[in-house]
Amino acid sequence: MSEPLLVEFFVEDNAHRQLLVPLAQRVGQEEEIDLRCQVRNARGGHAGAMGSFRRYQVLREKGVVGREVADLLVVAIDGNCSSFAETRKNIQRATHDSFAHMLVTACPDPHIERWYLADPQSFQDVVGTRTSAGPRKCVRNHYKQMLATAVARGGHPPTLGGVEFGRELADAMDLFRAGRNDSSLKAFVEDLRDGFRRTPRSARKG
């Protein structure tokens, strides 16, 4: 039996972790790939994710991170008020040549909470109320508040502001529809698929 692919994540916070890991697992299932996911960073925002990613590369090149070598590295930072293209370039510029073939970028534009809202139908099925992310707004906490408000409107207690539904939304989401509504989410899913398809066929199920 083949070993599962090891996918390591460098993300900003819990909102990233709660959605991106199950999204990767969902896409892996569709591509018939067995995955093992490990989160190396999920705190400290942009600086925490990028700092951890940079340190990882240096330590890996020195051979002091451990014996296991990841098959893919998912690095996620919000675009905030930068364009999607510029955010992705910032991650690519921080990537050493020896790790470039392993890189998958996630660059929510402008914030990860918008991806939670990207498919209104599945959001209604999971949370119990229909909402839409609407036009992009580069306003701090705009989508975080929109998500929390929608979850409260669905009759749920204010626990984690909606990110606790990350796995359910990732499983229920119509990825085509969500990608049509949010091009940065579409780019992440496509980058994941490309990454999985670059891996050896021996890693595939069966």
GIPE-V473404 format. One record per pair of residues at least 6 apart in sequence whose C-alpha atoms are under 7 Angstrom apart, sorted by the first residue. I is the first residue (numbers start at 1). GAP is how many residues later the second one is. If there is no record, write none. Layout:
I:GAP  I:GAP
This chain:
2:200  2:201  3:200  4:30  4:31  4:32  4:199  5:29  5:30  5:31  5:66  5:198  6:29  6:30  6:31  6:64  6:65  6:66  7:28  7:29  7:30  7:31  7:63  7:64  7:65  7:66  8:29  8:30  8:31  8:32  8:62  8:64  8:65  8:66  9:29  9:30  9:31  9:32  9:64  9:65  9:66  10:29  10:30  10:31  10:32  10:39  10:42  10:43  10:64  10:65  10:66  11:6  11:30  11:31  11:38  11:64  11:65  11:66  12:30  12:31  12:32  12:33  12:34  12:36  12:37  12:64  12:65  13:29  13:30  13:31  13:32  14:28  15:97  15:148  16:96  17:25  18:145  18:146  18:148  18:149  19:147  19:148  19:151  22:145  22:148  23:147  25:10  26:145  27:166  28:6  28:7  32:172  32:173  33:170  33:171  33:172  34:169  34:170  34:171  41:8  41:11  42:7  46:31  54:40  59:6  71:31  72:30  72:31  72:32  73:29  73:30  73:31  74:29  74:30  74:31  75:29  75:30  75:31  76:29  76:30  76:31  77:29  77:30  78:29  78:30  78:31  78:32  78:33  78:34  79:8  79:28  79:29  79:30  79:31  79:32  80:29  80:30  80:31  80:58  81:29  81:57  84:23  84:25  84:100  87:20  88:17  88:19  104:87  104:88  104:91  105:83  106:82  107:77  108:76  108:77  109:75  110:28  113:30  113:31  113:34  114:19  114:29  115:70  116:53  117:6  117:15  117:16  118:15  118:60  118:63  118:64  119:54  119:55  119:58  119:59  120:10  120:11  120:12  121:9  122:47  122:50  122:51  123:7  123:46  124:6  126:42  126:43  127:24  127:27  128:26  129:21  129:24  129:25  131:19  147:14  147:15  148:13  148:14  151:11  152:6  179:6  179:7
